[in-house]
Amino acid sequence: MHTLWNFFVSPFTEYAFMQKALLSCFLLSLSAVPLGVFLLLRGLSLVGDSLAHGILPGIAIAAIFFGISPIPLFIGGIAAGLVVAFISNRLSNRSVIPEDASFTVIYSLSLALGVLILFHHGTNTNVLHLLFGSVLGVNSTMLFLIALVCFLTILFLARFRKLLLMYCFDPLLFQVAGYNHHFLMASFLALVVANLVASYQAIGTLLALGLMMLPAITGRMLGRHYRQVFRISTLLGFLGCYIGLLVSYHADLPSGPSIILCLGVQCLGVYVFTMRKN
């Protein structure tokens, strides 16, 4: 019993950085994972991928001028993500390019630009930190920003959850009812960007989408009703983060990839289980 306590609990009772890491993962599971469920229901997973990579140039430029300072990096990432979303939307509206294809074009350019900026101006430590994250290095400022994003996301979902579900399941009815889908989707995508930027410290820009989408995909396979999907996805997100933090701590591995690996194993395990059951 003492050995189990040392393995599963002691890291979070003895070290403040592990407590901050666990709290940040809990907050991100509450905010980012439900947004991932909506992206999945609406068939916009590729859009999430595009935005996750599109924030990199803003973070990279902020890192050049301000170093690894949470607030400038946060602002730079959100600015870049919103620009990517705006340009992609304009491309899809004014050409024959579908929305998902326009996002692919812009995110490819954004990712390439961000990586070039990092490798030309950044140190190896900065490059690895921004690309793959380090949840064990979450400080009080970053934790506050994550909590703020979580709070705003929960407020938005509490107010517009039903409208988002209507838009996901029956967009024609949504438009016939006279709702403004442009405002709704713009606000939703802005929150997706904010959650991806908030996740970069923990997971890194290249892996941030995994925290948002993997639990959502797993929950979709397990839940029969959309309420079940949201609850299961959020719980699985937190469980995967918890196990990933333990793996990272005890095996001395990078925290971001460890968390995503655990979430991926969850997803594949549920897929195999459901396939065998059927």
Backbone hydrogen bonds in HBPLUS format (Angstrom, degrees):
<---DONOR---> <-ACCEPTOR-->    atom                        ^
c    i                          cat <-CA-CA->   ^        H-A-AA   ^      H-
h    n   atom  resd res      DA  || num        DHA   H-A  angle D-A-AA Bond
n    s   type  num  typ     dist DA aas  dist angle  dist       angle   num
A0005-TRP N   A0001-MET O   2.96 MM   4  6.24 157.6  2.01 148.6 154.9     1
A0006-ASN N   A0002-HIS O   2.96 MM   4  6.22 158.3  2.01 148.2 153.8     2
A0007-PHE N   A0003-THR O   3.01 MM   4  6.23 145.3  2.13 143.7 153.2     3
A0008-PHE N   A0004-LEU O   2.89 MM   4  5.99 176.0  1.89 160.6 161.2     4
A0009-VAL N   A0005-TRP O   2.92 MM   4  5.20 153.0  2.00 136.8 144.6     5
A0010-SER N   A0005-TRP O   2.95 MM   5  6.17 161.8  1.98 154.3 157.1     6
A0012-PHE N   A0009-VAL O   2.92 MM   3  5.66 140.0  2.08 124.7 134.7     7
A0013-THR N   A0010-SER O   3.04 MM   3  5.03 144.4  2.17 102.8 113.7     8
A0014-GLU N   A0010-SER O   2.92 MM   4  5.83 148.5  2.02 163.8 167.1     9
A0019-GLN N   A0015-TYR O   3.27 MM   4  6.63 148.2  2.38 141.3 150.1    10
A0020-LYS N   A0016-ALA O   2.95 MM   4  6.28 160.3  1.99 155.3 159.7    11
A0021-ALA N   A0017-PHE O   3.01 MM   4  6.09 150.1  2.10 134.3 142.9    12
A0022-LEU N   A0018-MET O   2.92 MM   4  6.08 160.9  1.96 145.5 150.0    13
A0023-LEU N   A0019-GLN O   2.94 MM   4  6.11 160.8  1.97 148.6 154.2    14
A0024-SER N   A0020-LYS O   2.91 MM   4  6.03 160.7  1.95 146.9 152.2    15
A0025-CYS N   A0021-ALA O   3.03 MM   4  6.24 155.8  2.09 146.1 152.6    16
A0026-PHE N   A0022-LEU O   2.94 MM   4  6.15 151.1  2.03 145.3 153.5    17
A0027-LEU N   A0023-LEU O   2.96 MM   4  6.24 162.1  2.00 153.3 157.1    18
A0028-LEU N   A0024-SER O   2.95 MM   4  6.14 159.4  1.99 147.1 153.0    19
A0029-SER N   A0025-CYS O   2.91 MM   4  6.03 146.8  2.02 141.4 150.4    20
A0030-LEU N   A0026-PHE O   3.08 MM   4  6.37 144.7  2.21 142.5 151.7    21
A0031-SER N   A0027-LEU O   3.14 MM   4  6.43 139.9  2.31 142.8 153.1    22
A0032-ALA N   A0028-LEU O   2.73 MM   4  5.34 141.9  1.88 139.2 151.2    23
A0036-GLY N   A0032-ALA O   2.98 MM   4  6.31 145.6  2.10 146.3 156.8    24
A0036-GLY N   A0033-VAL O   2.94 MM   3  4.89 117.1  2.35  95.8 112.3    25
A0037-VAL N   A0033-VAL O   3.01 MM   4  6.42 142.4  2.15 148.9 159.7    26
A0037-VAL N   A0034-PRO O   3.14 MM   3  5.00 121.4  2.50  90.3 104.8    27
A0038-PHE N   A0034-PRO O   3.16 MM   4  6.56 156.2  2.22 147.8 152.5    28
A0039-LEU N   A0035-LEU O   2.95 MM   4  6.27 158.1  2.00 149.8 156.2    29
A0040-LEU N   A0036-GLY O   2.93 MM   4  6.11 152.8  2.00 143.8 151.2    30
A0041-LEU N   A0037-VAL O   2.86 MM   4  6.13 161.0  1.89 153.4 158.4    31
A0042-ARG N   A0038-PHE O   2.96 MM   4  6.07 150.3  2.05 147.4 154.8    32
A0044-LEU N   A0039-LEU O   2.73 MM   5  4.79 167.3  1.74 153.5 152.9    33
A0043-GLY N   A0040-LEU O   3.16 MM   3  5.05 151.5  2.24  97.5 106.2    34
A0047-VAL N   A0044-LEU O   3.01 MM   3  5.13 123.8  2.34  98.6 113.4    35
A0048-GLY N   A0044-LEU O   3.15 MM   4  6.59 153.2  2.22 151.5 158.2    36
A0049-ASP N   A0045-SER O   3.02 MM   4  6.39 152.0  2.10 145.8 153.7    37
A0050-SER N   A0046-LEU O   2.89 MM   4  6.14 153.6  1.96 145.4 152.5    38
A0051-LEU N   A0047-VAL O   2.95 MM   4  6.24 160.2  1.99 152.5 157.1    39
A0052-ALA N   A0048-GLY O   2.91 MM   4  6.06 154.1  1.97 147.0 154.6    40
A0053-HIS N   A0049-ASP O   3.15 MM   4  6.41 152.4  2.23 146.4 152.0    41
A0054-GLY N   A0050-SER O   2.81 MM   4  5.88 139.1  1.98 139.8 153.0    42
A0056-LEU N   A0053-HIS O   3.29 MM   3  5.76 159.0  2.34 110.5 116.5    43
A0059-ILE N   A0055-ILE O   3.18 MM   4  6.45 161.8  2.22 156.8 162.3    44
A0060-ALA N   A0056-LEU O   2.80 MM   4  5.96 160.5  1.84 158.1 164.3    45
A0061-ILE N   A0057-PRO O   2.87 MM   4  6.05 164.4  1.90 153.3 156.5    46
A0062-ALA N   A0058-GLY O   3.03 MM   4  6.15 161.2  2.07 143.1 148.8    47
A0063-ALA N   A0059-ILE O   2.88 MM   4  6.05 148.0  1.98 143.8 153.0    48
A0064-ILE N   A0060-ALA O   3.11 MM   4  6.41 141.5  2.26 142.7 152.1    49
A0064-ILE N   A0061-ILE O   3.16 MM   3  5.18 125.4  2.48  95.0 108.6    50
A0065-PHE N   A0061-ILE O   3.35 MM   4  6.70 156.3  2.41 150.4 154.6    51
A0066-PHE N   A0062-ALA O   2.82 MM   4  5.77 154.9  1.89 153.8 161.5    52
A0067-GLY N   A0063-ALA O   2.84 MM   4  4.30 136.4  2.03 116.4 121.6    53
A0073-LEU N   A0069-SER O   3.20 MM   4  6.24 167.4  2.22 164.0 167.5    54
A0074-PHE N   A0070-PRO O   2.82 MM   4  5.91 151.7  1.90 149.4 158.0    55
A0075-ILE N   A0071-ILE O   2.93 MM   4  6.19 164.7  1.96 157.8 160.9    56
A0076-GLY N   A0072-PRO O   2.85 MM   4  5.97 165.0  1.88 150.7 155.5    57
A0077-GLY N   A0073-LEU O   2.92 MM   4  6.00 158.2  1.97 145.4 151.0    58
A0078-ILE N   A0074-PHE O   3.07 MM   4  6.27 163.7  2.10 149.7 153.8    59
A0079-ALA N   A0075-ILE O   2.96 MM   4  6.11 164.5  1.98 152.4 157.0    60
A0080-ALA N   A0076-GLY O   3.03 MM   4  6.20 163.3  2.06 147.7 152.0    61
A0081-GLY N   A0077-GLY O   2.94 MM   4  6.09 161.0  1.98 148.8 154.5    62
A0082-LEU N   A0078-ILE O   2.93 MM   4  6.10 160.7  1.97 153.5 157.9    63
A0083-VAL N   A0079-ALA O   3.04 MM   4  6.23 152.7  2.12 145.0 152.6    64
A0084-VAL N   A0080-ALA O   2.97 MM   4  6.22 159.1  2.02 150.6 155.9    65
A0085-ALA N   A0081-GLY O   2.99 MM   4  6.23 160.7  2.03 147.5 152.7    66
A0086-PHE N   A0082-LEU O   2.90 MM   4  6.06 158.1  1.95 146.2 152.2    67
A0087-ILE N   A0083-VAL O   2.90 MM   4  6.05 175.1  1.90 157.8 159.0    68
A0088-SER N   A0084-VAL O   2.99 MM   4  5.98 162.9  2.02 147.3 152.7    69
A0089-ASN N   A0085-ALA O   3.03 MM   4  6.09 154.7  2.10 140.7 147.7    70
A0090-ARG N   A0086-PHE O   2.97 MM   4  6.23 155.5  2.03 149.6 156.4    71
A0091-LEU N   A0087-ILE O   2.91 MM   4  6.15 155.1  1.98 149.6 156.5    72
A0092-SER N   A0088-SER O   3.03 MM   4  6.26 161.8  2.07 149.1 153.2    73
A0093-ASN N   A0089-ASN O   3.04 MM   4  6.17 144.4  2.17 141.8 151.3    74
A0094-ARG N   A0090-ARG O   3.05 MM   4  6.06 140.5  2.21 143.7 152.4    75
A0102-SER N   A0098-PRO O   2.92 MM   4  6.21 154.9  1.99 154.4 161.8    76
A0103-PHE N   A0099-GLU O   3.02 MM   4  6.28 154.8  2.08 149.5 156.0    77
A0104-THR N   A0100-ASP O   3.09 MM   4  6.30 147.5  2.20 137.3 146.1    78
A0105-VAL N   A0101-ALA O   3.03 MM   4  6.36 155.3  2.10 149.5 154.9    79
A0106-ILE N   A0102-SER O   3.14 MM   4  6.38 169.2  2.15 151.2 153.1    80
A0107-TYR N   A0103-PHE O   2.85 MM   4  5.94 164.8  1.87 152.5 157.5    81
A0108-SER N   A0104-THR O   3.04 MM   4  6.03 153.9  2.11 144.0 150.3    82
A0109-LEU N   A0105-VAL O   3.26 MM   4  6.52 160.9  2.30 145.5 150.0    83
A0110-SER N   A0106-ILE O   2.84 MM   4  6.06 158.2  1.89 150.6 157.7    84
A0111-LEU N   A0107-TYR O   2.82 MM   4  5.87 165.1  1.84 148.7 152.4    85
A0112-ALA N   A0108-SER O   3.07 MM   4  6.17 165.7  2.09 145.2 149.5    86
A0113-LEU N   A0109-LEU O   2.92 MM   4  6.05 161.1  1.96 147.5 153.2    87
A0114-GLY N   A0110-SER O   2.84 MM   4  5.99 165.2  1.86 152.5 156.8    88
A0115-VAL N   A0111-LEU O   2.97 MM   4  6.13 165.7  1.99 153.7 157.0    89
A0116-LEU N   A0112-ALA O   3.04 MM   4  6.19 160.9  2.07 147.5 152.9    90
A0117-ILE N   A0113-LEU O   2.97 MM   4  6.18 159.7  2.01 151.9 157.4    91
A0118-LEU N   A0114-GLY O   3.00 MM   4  6.21 162.5  2.03 149.1 153.8    92
A0119-PHE N   A0115-VAL O   2.95 MM   4  6.12 168.1  1.96 153.8 156.9    93
A0120-HIS N   A0116-LEU O   2.97 MM   4  5.96 137.7  2.15 141.3 151.9    94
A0121-HIS N   A0117-ILE O   2.95 MM   4  5.96 158.2  1.99 150.6 155.6    95
A0122-GLY N   A0118-LEU O   2.67 MM   4  4.83 145.2  1.79 132.9 142.8    96
A0127-VAL N   A0123-THR O   2.99 MM   4  6.24 163.0  2.02 156.0 160.5    97
A0128-LEU N   A0124-ASN O   3.05 MM   4  6.21 171.3  2.06 150.4 152.3    98
A0129-HIS N   A0125-THR O   2.92 MM   4  6.00 157.3  1.97 147.5 154.8    99
A0130-LEU N   A0126-ASN O   2.97 MM   4  6.09 165.6  1.99 152.7 155.3   100
A0131-LEU N   A0127-VAL O   2.98 MM   4  6.04 157.1  2.04 150.1 156.9   101
A0132-PHE N   A0128-LEU O   2.92 MM   4  5.70 160.0  1.96 144.3 149.8   102
A0133-GLY N   A0129-HIS O   2.78 MM   4  4.73 134.8  1.98 124.6 133.5   103
A0205-THR N   A0130-LEU O   3.01 MM  75  6.29 175.8  2.01 154.1 153.7   104
A0206-LEU N   A0131-LEU O   3.18 MM  75  5.46 160.0  2.22 135.2 141.4   105
A0134-SER N   A0201-GLN O   2.68 MM  67  5.84 164.3  1.70 160.9 158.7   106
A0137-GLY N   A0134-SER O   2.86 MM   3  5.49 161.9  1.90 118.1 124.2   107
A0138-VAL N   A0135-VAL O   3.27 MM   3  5.42 160.1  2.32 113.0 111.6   108
A0143-LEU N   A0139-ASN O   2.93 MM   4  6.12 156.2  1.98 152.1 159.8   109
A0144-PHE N   A0140-SER O   2.96 MM   4  6.15 148.5  2.06 141.7 149.6   110
A0145-LEU N   A0141-THR O   3.05 MM   4  6.39 156.0  2.11 148.4 154.4   111
A0146-ILE N   A0142-MET O   2.93 MM   4  6.18 158.8  1.98 151.0 156.7   112
A0147-ALA N   A0143-LEU O   2.95 MM   4  6.14 157.8  2.00 144.9 151.1   113
A0148-LEU N   A0144-PHE O   2.88 MM   4  6.11 150.3  1.97 146.9 155.3   114
A0149-VAL N   A0145-LEU O   2.97 MM   4  6.22 163.1  2.00 151.0 154.6   115
A0150-CYS N   A0146-ILE O   2.92 MM   4  6.12 158.6  1.97 148.4 154.9   116
A0151-PHE N   A0147-ALA O   2.91 MM   4  6.10 157.1  1.97 145.8 151.7   117
A0152-LEU N   A0148-LEU O   2.99 MM   4  6.26 165.9  2.01 154.5 157.3   118
A0153-THR N   A0149-VAL O   2.92 MM   4  6.06 155.8  1.98 147.9 155.1   119
A0154-ILE N   A0150-CYS O   2.97 MM   4  6.16 162.7  2.00 151.6 155.7   120
A0155-LEU N   A0151-PHE O   3.03 MM   4  6.26 158.5  2.08 148.5 154.5   121
A0156-PHE N   A0152-LEU O   2.98 MM   4  6.16 160.8  2.02 146.5 151.7   122
A0157-LEU N   A0153-THR O   2.90 MM   4  6.13 166.9  1.92 155.5 158.8   123
A0158-ALA N   A0154-ILE O   2.90 MM   4  5.98 153.1  1.97 145.1 152.8   124
A0159-ARG N   A0155-LEU O   3.10 MM   4  6.28 143.6  2.24 142.1 151.1   125
A0159-ARG N   A0156-PHE O   3.16 MM   3  5.20 124.5  2.48  94.4 108.2   126
A0160-PHE N   A0156-PHE O   2.79 MM   4  5.92 160.6  1.83 157.0 162.9   127
A0161-ARG N   A0157-LEU O   2.87 MM   4  4.70 124.9  2.18 136.0 135.4   128
A0164-LEU N   A0160-PHE O   2.92 MM   4  6.14 159.6  1.97 158.5 164.4   129
A0165-LEU N   A0161-ARG O   2.95 MM   4  6.23 155.8  2.01 150.6 157.3   130
A0166-MET N   A0162-LYS O   2.94 MM   4  6.17 155.9  2.00 146.0 152.6   131
A0167-TYR N   A0163-LEU O   2.89 MM   4  6.13 156.7  1.94 147.1 153.7   132
A0168-CYS N   A0164-LEU O   2.87 MM   4  6.08 144.8  1.99 143.2 153.3   133
A0169-PHE N   A0165-LEU O   2.93 MM   4  6.08 166.0  1.95 154.1 156.7   134
A0170-ASP N   A0166-MET O   2.75 MM   4  5.44 156.0  1.80 144.6 152.5   135
A0174-PHE N   A0170-ASP O   3.12 MM   4  6.41 153.1  2.19 148.3 156.6   136
A0175-GLN N   A0171-PRO O   3.02 MM   4  6.30 152.1  2.10 146.2 151.7   137
A0176-VAL N   A0172-LEU O   2.90 MM   4  6.14 160.3  1.94 152.1 158.3   138
A0177-ALA N   A0173-LEU O   2.92 MM   4  6.00 148.9  2.02 145.2 152.6   139
A0178-GLY N   A0175-GLN O   3.00 MM   3  5.23 154.6  2.07 104.5 112.6   140
A0184-LEU N   A0180-ASN O   3.30 MM   4  6.54 166.9  2.32 146.3 150.1   141
A0185-MET N   A0181-HIS O   2.91 MM   4  5.90 168.5  1.92 145.7 149.1   142
A0186-ALA N   A0182-HIS O   2.94 MM   4  5.95 154.3  2.01 143.0 150.9   143
A0187-SER N   A0183-PHE O   2.96 MM   4  6.09 161.9  2.00 150.3 154.7   144
A0188-PHE N   A0184-LEU O   2.93 MM   4  6.09 156.2  1.99 144.0 151.6   145
A0189-LEU N   A0185-MET O   2.82 MM   4  5.93 167.9  1.84 150.3 153.2   146
A0190-ALA N   A0186-ALA O   2.99 MM   4  6.09 148.3  2.10 139.2 148.2   147
A0191-LEU N   A0187-SER O   3.08 MM   4  6.35 149.3  2.18 144.0 151.3   148
A0192-VAL N   A0188-PHE O   2.94 MM   4  6.30 148.1  2.05 145.1 155.1   149
A0193-VAL N   A0189-LEU O   2.91 MM   4  6.17 160.3  1.95 149.2 153.4   150
A0194-ALA N   A0190-ALA O   2.97 MM   4  6.22 159.9  2.01 143.3 149.0   151
A0195-ASN N   A0191-LEU O   2.90 MM   4  6.09 157.3  1.95 148.7 154.0   152
A0196-LEU N   A0192-VAL O   2.94 MM   4  6.16 153.9  2.01 149.0 156.5   153
A0197-VAL N   A0193-VAL O   2.89 MM   4  6.14 158.9  1.94 154.7 160.4   154
A0198-ALA N   A0194-ALA O   2.89 MM   4  6.06 153.3  1.96 141.5 149.6   155
A0199-SER N   A0195-ASN O   2.93 MM   4  6.04 133.5  2.15 135.4 147.4   156
A0200-TYR N   A0197-VAL O   3.23 MM   3  5.31 148.5  2.33  99.8 108.6   157
A0202-ALA N   A0199-SER O   3.07 MM   3  5.39 119.6  2.45 104.7 119.1   158
A0203-ILE N   A0199-SER O   2.78 MM   4  5.82 174.5  1.79 171.0 173.0   159
A0204-GLY N   A0200-TYR O   2.65 MM   4  4.04 127.8  1.92 105.4 121.1   160
A0207-LEU N   A0204-GLY O   3.23 MM   3  5.47 141.7  2.39 102.9 113.2   161
A0208-ALA N   A0204-GLY O   2.92 MM   4  5.68 118.1  2.31 150.4 165.2   162
A0210-GLY N   A0207-LEU O   2.97 MM   3  5.51 140.7  2.12 113.6 124.5   163
A0212-MET N   A0209-LEU O   3.05 MM   3  5.07 123.4  2.39  96.1 111.0   164
A0213-MET N   A0209-LEU O   2.86 MM   4  6.02 157.5  1.91 160.2 166.1   165
A0214-LEU N   A0210-GLY O   2.97 MM   4  5.38 155.2  2.03 136.7 144.8   166
A0217-ILE N   A0213-MET O   2.86 MM   4  6.12 155.5  1.92 159.5 165.9   167
A0218-THR N   A0214-LEU O   3.00 MM   4  6.24 164.0  2.03 153.4 157.9   168
A0219-GLY N   A0215-PRO O   2.80 MM   4  5.93 163.2  1.83 149.1 154.1   169
A0220-ARG N   A0216-ALA O   2.94 MM   4  6.07 145.1  2.06 139.8 149.2   170
A0221-MET N   A0217-ILE O   3.23 MM   4  6.53 141.9  2.38 141.4 150.0   171
A0221-MET N   A0218-THR O   3.16 MM   3  5.31 128.5  2.43  98.5 111.3   172
A0222-LEU N   A0218-THR O   3.26 MM   4  6.56 135.6  2.47 140.2 152.1   173
A0222-LEU N   A0219-GLY O   3.17 MM   3  5.08 130.2  2.43  92.5 105.7   174
A0223-GLY N   A0219-GLY O   2.78 MM   4  5.75 161.2  1.81 157.8 161.6   175
A0228-GLN N   A0225-HIS O   2.94 MM   3  5.24 116.9  2.35 105.1 120.5   176
A0229-VAL N   A0225-HIS O   2.97 MM   4  6.33 154.2  2.04 153.4 161.7   177
A0230-PHE N   A0226-TYR O   3.07 MM   4  6.36 158.1  2.12 149.8 153.4   178
A0231-ARG N   A0227-ARG O   3.11 MM   4  6.37 166.9  2.12 151.2 154.5   179
A0232-ILE N   A0228-GLN O   2.82 MM   4  5.88 173.3  1.83 159.1 161.3   180
A0233-SER N   A0229-VAL O   2.94 MM   4  5.82 159.6  1.98 142.9 149.5   181
A0234-THR N   A0230-PHE O   3.09 MM   4  6.16 162.9  2.12 144.9 149.3   182
A0235-LEU N   A0231-ARG O   3.06 MM   4  6.26 166.4  2.08 153.4 157.0   183
A0236-LEU N   A0232-ILE O   2.86 MM   4  6.02 161.6  1.90 153.1 158.6   184
A0237-GLY N   A0233-SER O   2.84 MM   4  6.00 148.3  1.94 144.7 154.0   185
A0238-PHE N   A0234-THR O   3.07 MM   4  6.36 160.0  2.11 149.5 153.4   186
A0239-LEU N   A0235-LEU O   2.89 MM   4  6.09 162.8  1.92 150.5 155.9   187
A0240-GLY N   A0236-LEU O   2.84 MM   4  5.90 163.2  1.87 147.5 151.9   188
A0241-CYS N   A0237-GLY O   3.06 MM   4  6.22 154.3  2.13 142.4 149.4   189
A0242-TYR N   A0238-PHE O   2.89 MM   4  6.11 158.0  1.94 150.4 156.6   190
A0243-ILE N   A0239-LEU O   2.97 MM   4  6.22 168.4  1.98 154.8 157.1   191
A0244-GLY N   A0240-GLY O   2.87 MM   4  5.92 155.8  1.92 142.0 149.9   192
A0245-LEU N   A0241-CYS O   2.87 MM   4  6.05 152.0  1.95 147.7 154.3   193
A0246-LEU N   A0242-TYR O   3.11 MM   4  6.42 154.8  2.18 145.2 151.8   194
A0247-VAL N   A0243-ILE O   2.90 MM   4  6.19 160.5  1.94 153.7 159.0   195
A0248-SER N   A0244-GLY O   2.88 MM   4  6.04 160.9  1.92 146.6 152.3   196
A0249-TYR N   A0245-LEU O   2.89 MM   4  6.04 157.6  1.94 146.7 152.7   197
A0250-HIS N   A0246-LEU O   2.92 MM   4  6.02 177.7  1.92 158.2 158.7   198
A0251-ALA N   A0247-VAL O   2.92 MM   4  5.62 154.8  1.98 143.3 151.0   199
A0252-ASP N   A0248-SER O   2.98 MM   4  5.30 114.1  2.43 126.4 136.7   200
A0253-LEU N   A0248-SER O   3.07 MM   5  4.53 148.1  2.18 120.2 129.7   201
A0258-SER N   A0254-PRO O   3.29 MM   4  6.26 149.4  2.39 140.0 148.8   202
A0259-ILE N   A0255-SER O   2.96 MM   4  6.16 157.8  2.01 155.3 159.8   203
A0260-ILE N   A0256-GLY O   3.09 MM   4  6.38 169.1  2.10 159.4 161.9   204
A0261-LEU N   A0257-PRO O   2.85 MM   4  5.90 152.2  1.93 143.4 151.5   205
A0262-CYS N   A0258-SER O   3.08 MM   4  6.30 157.9  2.13 144.9 150.0   206
A0263-LEU N   A0259-ILE O   2.98 MM   4  6.29 159.8  2.02 151.9 157.7   207
A0264-GLY N   A0260-ILE O   2.82 MM   4  5.98 151.2  1.90 145.6 154.0   208
A0265-VAL N   A0261-LEU O   2.86 MM   4  6.11 154.4  1.93 149.4 156.2   209
A0266-GLN N   A0262-CYS O   3.00 MM   4  6.22 157.0  2.05 146.1 152.2   210
A0267-CYS N   A0263-LEU O   3.08 MM   4  6.33 159.9  2.12 143.6 148.4   211
A0268-LEU N   A0264-GLY O   2.92 MM   4  6.19 166.9  1.94 155.6 158.3   212
A0269-GLY N   A0265-VAL O   2.82 MM   4  5.86 158.4  1.86 149.2 155.8   213
A0270-VAL N   A0266-GLN O   2.96 MM   4  6.19 162.0  2.00 154.3 158.2   214
A0271-TYR N   A0267-CYS O   2.98 MM   4  6.18 153.4  2.05 144.1 152.2   215
A0272-VAL N   A0268-LEU O   2.94 MM   4  6.18 162.6  1.97 151.9 155.2   216
A0273-PHE N   A0269-GLY O   2.97 MM   4  6.16 159.1  2.01 145.9 152.2   217
A0274-THR N   A0270-VAL O   2.88 MM   4  6.04 165.7  1.90 152.9 156.0   218
A0275-MET N   A0271-TYR O   2.97 MM   4  6.10 154.5  2.03 147.4 154.7   219
A0276-ARG N   A0272-VAL O   3.01 MM   4  6.18 159.6  2.06 149.6 154.3   220
A0277-LYS N   A0273-PHE O   2.95 MM   4  6.10 149.4  2.04 144.6 153.8   221
A0278-ASN N   A0274-THR O   3.00 MM   4  6.13 146.9  2.12 140.6 148.4   222
